Amino acid sequence: QVQLVESGGGLVQPGGSLRLSCAASGIIFGIYDMAWYRQAPGNQREWVATITSGGSANYADSVKGRFTISRDNAKNTVDLQLNSLKPEDTAVYYCKVMGIAYWGQGTQVTVSS
């Protein structure tokens, strides 16, 4: 069955950067669109970015120009580069296989001085 393992989160100061990675297994990775979501304390989970099987990317307005999603079909990974981080980016970040009802454990990103 599908398994997703997110990594790369941590504590970073405002304006800093992080790179998140998600390793997928149990699926034919290259045929699926992949996405990143996040959930801040007390908030609903929200969509951050999607990358299609063909490599086209879309972003939520709140992260456009600061975050970059990418994928490596040979390694079955999808990454999220987070730049110019703000305190409001603090959340648990999850990757998602579009069309499959499964969530990994997520990785915590905390932006604070």
C-alpha positions in Angstrom: 0.0 0.0 0.0 1.0 3.6 -0.4 3.4 5.1 2.2 4.6 8.7 2.4 7.5 9.8 4.7 8.1 13.5 5.0 11.3 15.0 6.4 13.3 18.2 6.5 11.3 20.3 8.9 12.7 22.3 11.8 13.0 25.6 13.5 14.1 28.6 11.4 14.1 32.4 11.8 11.9 34.6 9.7 13.4 35.1 6.3 15.1 31.8 6.4 14.8 28.7 4.2 14.1 25.0 4.6 13.8 22.1 2.1 11.2 19.5 2.8 11.3 16.1 1.2 8.7 13.3 0.8 9.6 9.8 -0.1 6.8 7.7 -1.6 6.5 3.9 -1.9 3.8 1.5 -2.8 2.6 3.4 -5.9 3.7 3.9 -9.5 4.9 7.4 -8.5 5.4 8.8 -12.0 1.8 8.7 -13.0 0.4 10.6 -10.0 0.1 14.3 -9.4 1.6 15.1 -6.0 0.9 17.9 -3.6 1.9 19.5 -0.3 -0.5 20.6 2.3 -0.1 22.2 5.7 -2.0 22.5 9.0 -1.3 25.2 11.6 -2.6 24.7 15.2 -6.3 25.4 15.4 -6.7 25.6 11.6 -7.9 23.3 8.9 -5.4 21.6 6.6 -4.8 23.8 3.6 -3.4 23.2 0.1 0.1 24.7 -0.6 1.3 23.4 -4.0 0.7 20.7 -6.6 3.0 19.3 -9.2 1.5 17.2 -12.0 2.9 14.0 -13.3 4.2 16.1 -16.2 6.0 18.5 -13.9 3.7 21.5 -14.0 3.4 23.3 -10.7 0.7 25.4 -9.1 0.8 27.3 -5.8 -1.5 28.9 -3.2 -1.4 32.7 -3.4 0.1 32.8 0.2 3.3 31.0 -0.9 3.6 31.9 -4.6 7.1 33.3 -5.3 8.5 31.9 -2.1 8.0 28.2 -2.3 9.0 25.8 -5.1 7.7 22.3 -5.5 9.7 19.7 -7.5 9.8 16.0 -8.1 12.3 13.2 -8.9 10.5 10.3 -10.5 13.6 8.2 -10.5 13.8 8.5 -6.7 10.1 8.6 -6.0 10.4 11.9 -4.1 8.7 15.2 -4.1 10.4 18.2 -2.5 9.2 21.6 -1.3 11.8 24.5 -1.1 10.6 27.1 1.4 12.3 30.5 1.1 11.6 33.9 2.8 9.8 32.1 5.6 7.3 34.0 7.7 5.9 33.1 11.2 2.5 32.4 9.5 4.2 29.6 7.6 4.5 27.7 10.9 2.6 24.4 10.5 2.9 20.7 10.0 3.6 20.0 6.3 2.2 16.9 4.6 2.7 15.5 1.1 -0.2 13.9 -0.7 -0.7 11.6 -3.6 -3.6 13.2 -5.4 -6.6 10.8 -5.7 -5.5 8.6 -2.9 -6.9 8.9 0.6 -3.8 8.7 2.6 -1.7 11.1 4.8 1.8 10.6 6.1 2.9 11.7 9.5 4.0 15.2 8.3 7.0 17.3 9.3 6.9 20.3 11.6 8.0 23.7 10.3 8.4 26.4 13.0 9.3 30.0 12.0 10.2 32.1 15.0 12.9 34.4 16.2 
